[in-house]
Amino acid sequence: MINVTVSATEKTRLELAKVSIHNTETEEICNLDVDFKTVHQRCGIPNLTVLDFLFIASVFYATDKFVGRKATDDRWTRDIKIKIPVYELTKWQMTKEDLEKCMSFLTGDVWDIEFYLNTSPLHKPTERRRPPRRVLPHVQADMVCLFSGGLDSLVGAIDWLESNPEKNILLVGHYDGQVSGPKTDQSNLIGLLKPQYTNRIDSLQIRAGQNPSGKETTFRSRSILFLAIGIYAAASIGEEIPLMIPENGTIALNIPLTPSRRGTCSTRTAHPNYLRMLDNILQSVGISNPIINPLGMKTKGEAISQCKNQQILRNAIPDSVSCGKSGHKSSWLRRDAKGCGRCVPCIFRRASLHVINADTESYGIDICSNEIDLNGRKTSANDFRAVLAFLGHNYSIEEIKRLLISSGVTIDEVDEYSGLVDRAMYEVKKLINDKGTTEIKRLIGLT
């Protein structure tokens, strides 16, 4: 059982009440680490329901990192029973089962959520003897866009700014105090975009995680926290303000590349089924800000090649990061690279850049060369082996449809999404055909 408690008296320096997350089985305790000072200064408290959602999502994220997977029978699926205090108790009790299903789909675990009434304030402002020197303005925008520091959110922001020349956007970033990199990546890109769209871009970067750092590093629940921060910001502007989560359809679907990857290796952070479930939950509790993904029906190559300002995109590409394993550099041949080159996000990134003749980046490992050991047992090559296995199988459209349905795609969507997967895999095959070694080409039937 995970017990979450909000202290009535203690607080953090970031103006959040001390929130303890207690694992009663192991007697381990961690504390929520959320920069509520910045949240409140820029967004205030729109309403208690939105505040509850941000708090619930923060607790999910911290718990996901806090509870390890290795002790489970299959070394993956956890039974997470958790008690969370909320202000709007009746609303959240009514959506309990839907939220459990949503979280199970997102993280691959079995969630059992119990809500109880929160009687303590979450915001505990610092008492000041004098007014602050600088009062930060309340966020204002016509669109809120999640901004991760990757290529997709960059394309999504550029496309919207180009299509809405008289309107403003708020770029929302999340970073974990225990994870280096994302804050800098986001800041660098925001710094490049702002001069190009004078006075049209505002930004909000929120630190959220837990202390001490957790055991689990798959970060499956980061999506709901990131979305909750975006929803909070959008709701603080107005209930009609949309939240944009730009994610190409290939990564959003994350089709299982091999049978063994259908649970553990198929992330669902922007899967259409997950976003649909979450949107229904938010609507049911009265949060009406719509969630949209403008890149959901595009491959990464299509998203990049169709970007509405190619010059700004190309200037910013070197400062964007797509790697899912950038913190594990010990086996990289080029440790100054920004991406490993061999994880699924890096592979699709490289294939997409090849589409626009911009595959000039340096990676930790070059998958198109003899630098990657495909015959050994090193787990670092597993992602690329899985991609090659999928390409080598040469799936028909009907087979792709069955794979998609098994991973949560509805019958109504499967025709369009199966075509998208086919086009995305062609982009990777084109990269390998043009730059791969003879051995790699042989593995997927190109020689």
Secondary structure by P-SEA (a helix, b strand, c coil): cbbbbbbccccccccccbbbbbcccccbbbbbbccaaaaaaccccccaaaaaaaaaaaaaaaaaaacccccccccccccccbbbbbcaaaaaaaaaaaaaaaaaaaccbbbbbbbbbbccccccccccccccccccccccccbbbbccccaaaaaaaaaaaaacccbbbbbbbbbbcccccaaaaaaaaaaaaaaaccccbbbbbbbbbbccccccccccaaaaaaaaaaaaaaaaacccbbbbbccccccccccccccccccccccccccaaaaaaaaaaaaaacccbbbbbccccccaaaaaaacccaaaaaaacccccccccccccccccccccccccccaaaaaaaaaaaaaccccccccccccccccccccccccaaaaaaaaaaaaacccaaaaaaaaaaaccccccaaaaaaaaaaaaaaaaaaaaacccaaaaaaaccc
